[in-house]
Amino acid sequence: MNPRWKQRPEGSTWGDFGPDDQLGRLNLLTPERVMRAASEIKTGQTFCLSLPLDLPGGNVLNARRHPPKLEPTQSPDGTPRFNFAMRMENPAYVDVGCDDRVLLTLQYSTQWDGFSHMGQYFDADGDGEPEIRYYNGYRGGTDVIGPAEYRGAQKLGIDTFAEKGLVGRGVMLDLHRHFGRERKIVGYDDFMMALEKNKVTVETGDMLCLYTGFADVIIELDRKPDGPTLARACATLNGRDDRLLQWISDSGIAALIADNYAVEQSPALPGKGERYANSPLHQHCLFKLGVPLGEIWFLTDLNRWLEQNGRTRFFMTAQPLRLPGAVGSPANAVGIV
């Protein structure tokens, strides 16, 4: 019996890591598995796995999300603190300083989705009345608070990931090699084919990265993306494929990452029945399993190096911001081989 729910979604991990767990399958990133991941470091070469935070440019990918606005801070009298001569405060000072601030949409560019990013109407109390719930039964309005009297994610905030420390073994699956730059909605059969042909083995606690080439398209559009080009570009997962979702459950992966917009096809293929999820893979991973999703990562250089060196595994650290209450964050990710 859990203090927040009497019934959990079928196939979920709610309660498996404790009644108050907020980390889901990130619990699988144990010290032993971090040490296993460290053994993948052979050369010490590092790869940045994030795009510049002002990419993709504009708000074509998501109308709600805008590029960061960077500006100087100001002195109390309104003077911008940029190339600021300290002698204005004291004639004896020789210092010059710059100080800035940013208005940042946290899921604009390379990002982590926290578990409070996506919830569902679900009858966790067993009383026949669905209510807003998030991973492990945390409640909308009580644990994830807003929009009225907004306080953000008091539980399941992205800061819990930062406190954990997202460090472990990354595994690269190159989907671009098989499907190229045209939009391909990848289901279970295509996914299994790619795993087999790329000789990729995924083990419990791995963080699986999918290279599709989508971030390369973003870079080539040079901060002037257009919707039709992006809508036709590169592979994306079929969140409606139940066999693919079951594979994610069975695989034991701790995180699922891609260089595309949403990991899954968005908008998703039409659902079945009277009620269904708009973003089925998000619901499966964030709401049911506790598997974080990484989106719009930059995997190109690392994928190329791994292919040239006959490898698919690497050491990875990917810290989000330790920002209490936030539901997502830029992913400051680095791969080390």
C-alpha positions in Angstrom: 0.0 0.0 0.0 1.3 3.4 -1.0 0.3 6.6 0.9 -0.5 8.3 -2.4 -2.2 5.6 -4.4 -4.2 2.4 -4.1 -3.7 1.3 -7.7 -0.9 2.0 -10.1 -0.8 2.0 -13.9 -0.3 -1.4 -15.4 3.3 -2.1 -16.2 4.6 0.8 -14.2 7.4 1.0 -11.6 5.5 3.0 -9.1 6.6 1.9 -5.6 9.3 -0.4 -6.9 12.0 2.0 -5.6 10.2 3.0 -2.5 6.9 4.8 -1.6 8.5 8.3 -1.8 10.9 7.7 -4.7 11.4 10.5 -7.2 14.2 9.1 -9.3 12.6 6.1 -11.0 15.1 4.1 -13.0 17.8 6.6 -12.3 18.1 4.5 -9.2 19.8 2.0 -11.5 22.8 4.3 -11.8 24.5 2.7 -8.8 28.1 3.2 -7.8 28.9 -0.2 -9.2 27.4 0.8 -12.6 29.2 4.2 -12.6 32.5 2.3 -12.0 31.5 0.0 -14.9 30.9 3.0 -17.1 34.3 4.5 -16.1 35.9 1.4 -17.7 34.7 2.7 -21.1 37.3 5.6 -20.8 40.2 4.4 -23.0 41.6 7.6 -24.5 40.3 10.4 -22.3 38.9 12.2 -25.3 35.7 14.3 -24.6 32.7 15.2 -26.7 30.2 18.0 -26.0 26.7 16.5 -26.4 24.7 19.7 -26.2 23.8 22.3 -28.8 24.3 26.0 -28.2 21.4 27.1 -26.1 20.2 29.5 -28.8 19.5 26.7 -31.2 17.3 25.8 -33.0 16.4 29.5 -33.4 13.0 31.0 -33.5 10.0 29.1 -32.1 9.0 26.9 -35.1 9.7 23.6 -33.2 7.5 24.7 -30.3 5.5 28.0 -30.3 5.7 28.3 -26.5 9.5 28.1 -26.4 11.7 31.0 -27.3 15.5 31.5 -27.6 17.3 32.8 -24.5 17.5 36.5 -23.9 20.9 37.5 -22.6 21.5 40.9 -21.2 23.7 42.8 -18.7 22.7 43.2 -15.1 22.2 46.7 -13.9 23.4 48.8 -11.0 20.7 50.2 -8.7 20.8 53.4 -10.8 20.2 51.5 -14.0 23.8 51.5 -15.3 24.5 48.3 -17.3 27.2 46.2 -15.7 29.1 45.4 -18.9 32.5 46.7 -19.6 31.8 48.6 -16.4 34.6 50.7 -15.1 34.8 50.2 -11.4 36.4 53.7 -11.1 32.9 55.0 -11.4 32.4 53.7 -7.8 35.9 54.6 -6.6 38.5 56.5 -8.6 41.2 54.3 -7.3 39.8 51.1 -8.9 41.4 49.9 -12.1 39.0 47.0 -12.6 36.5 46.5 -15.4 33.7 44.0 -15.0 30.9 42.3 -16.9 27.9 40.7 -15.3 24.9 39.2 -17.1 21.5 37.5 -16.7 19.3 35.4 -19.0 15.6 34.7 -19.6 15.8 31.0 -20.4 13.1 28.6 -21.6 14.4 25.5 -19.9 13.4 23.1 -22.7 14.2 25.2 -25.7 17.4 23.4 -26.8 19.3 20.3 -25.6 17.3 19.3 -22.6 16.2 16.8 -20.0 12.5 16.1 -19.4 11.8 15.6 -15.7 9.0 13.4 -14.4 6.9 16.4 -13.6 7.0 17.4 -17.2 4.2 14.9 -18.2 1.5 13.5 -16.1 -1.9 11.9 -16.7 -5.5 11.8 -15.5 -5.4 8.5 -13.7 -7.6 6.9 -11.0 -4.9 6.3 -8.5 -7.4 6.2 -5.5 -9.5 3.5 -7.1 -12.7 5.6 -6.6 -13.6 5.8 -10.2 -12.5 9.5 -10.5 -9.3 10.1 -12.5 -7.2 13.0 -11.1 -3.9 14.6 -12.2 -1.1 12.3 -11.2 2.6 12.1 -12.0 5.2 9.4 -11.6 4.8 7.4 -8.4 1.5 8.9 -7.7 2.5 12.4 -7.0 -0.4 14.8 -7.2 -1.1 17.8 -9.4 -2.0 20.7 -7.3 -0.4 19.3 -4.2 3.1 18.2 -5.3 3.2 19.9 -8.7 1.7 23.2 -8.0 0.2 25.7 -10.5 -0.8 27.5 -12.5 -2.7 29.4 -9.7 -0.3 30.3 -6.9 2.4 28.7 -9.0 5.1 27.0 -7.0 6.3 24.5 -9.6 7.4 21.0 -8.9 7.7 20.6 -5.1 8.2 16.9 -5.9 9.7 15.4 -9.0 11.6 18.6 -9.8 14.5 18.5 -12.1 16.7 19.3 -9.1 16.3 15.8 -7.9 18.2 14.6 -10.9 21.0 17.0 -10.3 21.2 15.9 -6.7 21.5 12.3 -7.8 24.1 13.1 -10.4 23.4 11.7 -13.9 26.6 9.8 -14.5 26.8 6.4 -16.1 27.3 4.4 -19.3 26.0 5.8 -22.6 25.2 3.5 -25.5 24.9 4.8 -29.0 22.4 3.5 -31.6 22.9 5.1 -35.0 19.4 5.2 -36.7 20.6 7.6 -39.4 22.9 4.9 -40.8 19.8 2.9 -41.8 17.1 5.5 -42.4 18.9 8.6 -43.6 17.5 12.1 -43.5 13.9 11.5 -44.5 11.3 11.2 -41.8 11.0 7.6 -40.7 8.7 6.6 -37.9 10.6 3.7 -36.3 8.6 0.9 -34.8 9.7 -2.3 -33.0 10.8 -4.2 -36.0 13.0 -1.4 -37.5 14.4 -0.7 -34.0 15.4 -4.3 -33.5 16.9 -4.4 -37.0 19.1 -1.4 -36.2 20.2 -2.8 -32.8 21.2 -6.1 -34.5 23.0 -4.6 -37.5 24.8 -2.0 -35.4 25.8 -4.8 -32.9 24.5 -2.7 -30.0 23.9 -4.5 -26.7 21.9 -2.6 -24.1 22.1 -3.6 -20.4 20.3 -2.6 -17.2 21.2 0.9 -16.1 22.5 2.1 -19.5 21.6 5.5 -21.0 20.6 4.8 -24.6 21.3 7.5 -27.1 19.7 7.6 -30.6 21.5 9.4 -33.4 19.1 10.4 -36.1 20.8 13.4 -37.7 18.0 15.8 -36.7 20.4 18.1 -34.8 22.6 18.3 -37.9 19.6 19.7 -39.8 19.0 22.3 -37.1 22.6 23.4 -37.3 22.5 23.7 -41.1 19.4 25.8 -40.9 21.5 28.4 -39.1 18.9 29.6 -36.6 16.3 30.0 -39.3 14.4 26.7 -39.1 11.3 26.1 -41.1 8.5 23.8 -40.1 8.2 21.7 -43.3 11.9 20.9 -43.4 12.0 19.8 -39.8 8.7 17.9 -40.1 10.2 15.8 -42.9 13.6 15.2 -41.3 15.1 12.1 -39.8 14.0 9.1 -37.8 11.7 9.3 -34.7 10.2 6.5 -32.6 6.6 5.3 -32.9 5.2 5.8 -29.5 2.0 3.9 -30.5 4.0 0.7 -31.0 3.2 -1.3 -27.9 6.0 -3.8 -28.6 8.5 -1.0 -28.7 7.2 0.4 -25.4 7.5 -3.1 -23.9 11.1 -3.3 -25.1 11.8 -0.1 -23.2 10.3 -1.6 -20.1 12.2 -4.9 -20.5 15.5 -3.3 -21.4 16.2 -1.8 -18.0 17.6 1.4 -19.5 17.9 4.3 -17.0 17.4 7.1 -19.6 16.4 7.5 -23.3 18.0 10.2 -25.3 17.8 11.4 -28.9 19.0 14.3 -31.1 15.5 14.9 -32.4 12.7 17.0 -31.1 10.7 14.6 -28.9 12.4 11.2 -29.1 9.0 10.0 -30.4 7.0 11.1 -33.4 5.2 14.3 -32.6 2.3 14.7 -33.2 1.9 11.0 -32.6 0.1 8.6 -35.0 -3.7 8.4 -34.3 -4.6 6.6 -31.1 -7.2 3.9 -30.6 -10.2 3.8 -28.3 -12.1 6.6 -26.5 -9.1 7.8 -24.4 -5.5 7.8 -25.3 -2.3 9.8 -24.7 -1.2 12.6 -27.0 2.5 11.7 -26.3 2.4 7.9 -25.7 6.2 7.4 -25.3 6.4 10.3 -22.9 3.6 8.8 -20.9 5.2 5.4 -20.9 8.7 6.7 -19.8 8.0 9.7 -17.6 4.6 8.8 -16.1 4.8 5.0 -15.8 8.5 3.9 -15.8 10.4 6.8 -14.4 12.8 6.9 -17.4 14.0 10.5 -18.2 13.9 11.6 -21.8 16.7 13.7 -23.4 15.8 15.7 -26.5 17.7 17.7 -29.1 21.1 16.5 -28.0 24.2 16.9 -30.2 25.4 13.4 -30.8 27.1 13.8 -34.3 30.8 14.0 -33.4 30.6 11.3 -30.7 28.7 8.9 -33.0 31.2 9.4 -35.8 34.1 8.7 -33.5 32.4 5.6 -32.1 31.7 4.3 -35.6 35.3 4.9 -36.7 36.6 3.1 -33.7 34.2 0.1 -33.7 32.6 1.1 -30.4 29.0 1.8 -29.2 29.7 2.5 -25.5 31.1 5.5 -23.7 31.2 7.2 -20.3 28.7 10.0 -19.9 27.9 12.7 -17.4 24.8 14.9 -18.1 23.9 17.2 -15.3 20.7 19.3 -15.4 20.5 22.6 -13.5 19.9 22.2 -9.8 16.9 24.5 -10.1 14.2 23.7 -7.5 10.7 23.6 -8.9 11.6 23.2 -12.5 10.2 20.4 -14.6 13.0 20.4 -17.3 16.5 21.7 -17.8 19.2 22.2 -20.3 21.4 19.1 -20.3 25.0 19.8 -19.8 26.2 16.5 -21.3 29.7 15.3 -22.0 30.7 11.9 -23.5 34.1 10.6 -22.7 35.8 7.7 -24.6 
